[in-house]
């Protein structure tokens, strides 16, 4: 470190305050975070690309500054699915600081990483008050049975009204309409469940029927429509 | 069902271009190309399985124009295919105004010409799509060239470049950059396949200056 002549010739004025930073809640403890290794927690970040045609939800489980688990979910763009494939291999094992200047090959994923970093270093994690934090595997648990992302896909026009295409429960197969042509429920097939059945040797048709479910007043409908074809 | 998305907005312009070459319809283009044993539908879908219908037809139209023009050299045919692609650019669009179709045809022509020695993809987040293009170029351009075309991918981070090379069978070139002297040196080269895909070299860089220096290697 080099001091300028001007600074070198100054007299010393003592610094009084010697408190560290305000402690942040991390995994059930209050921590004065000074180094990146002081950061632990499980949290999420949401990112978007410059043209805002794609978005990423990134979930990281960080222990002592190191990313131990990464869940990368993307929506809206085909290219970013490949970027996500790379990011899920690249991120684990890096420190959360190191991950900032790592090319995650997609604007949205990089932005999600930045937003997640801000969450985690300011102590706003999901596991702030959970003793010992969340287990490695919490990301998979977030996905639920069938290990598929929660995605909603709905479409509507002024002329022809609304179509439900994809719900948390699964792929929407039919919409239930009443006498006035208004939506009163829907039928879905859980793609995760169905695929699991088929993998276990069940006939596809049986698996399809077994993975179906309905929501709302589906049975009371006047008529049903296929949201993709009608 | 129309042949492809936006058919009504495109068809008049396409037919006007086709008339210049004595072709009556888009469908006739398919007959012209198949008669010469060129299945554009198959070629385009093999290159990009998630392509739009209009990509298939744009290349069909371009190939038919190349045949009608009597192109026998690959470089000339590439430029003629560009005329077909340009016909598909919607009037008033950015693609139309910037002559994206003709540009693609001329880019193809450059890659097939001996004066061009190296083709570099500067790939960002569409890097897998670029990789698919690079594979096809490496596989096909050299069929008609005397001197093999060098194909490189640049612009990715180092980890990502390594993964893309591994998945696509390229050669990953690890480099180290001295930011003070602005000098880049090659540390290692790892081919991830034995075939022509390994002729595609993929570089990763930490920043723009390193990427620029890679271009000078």
Interface residues (C-beta under 8 A of the other chain):
Chain A: X49 X78 X79 X80 X82 X83 X85 X86 X89 X90 X102 X103 X104 X105 X106 X107
Chain B: X50 X124 X125 X126 X127 X128 X129 X156 X157 X158 X159 X160 X163 X164 X204
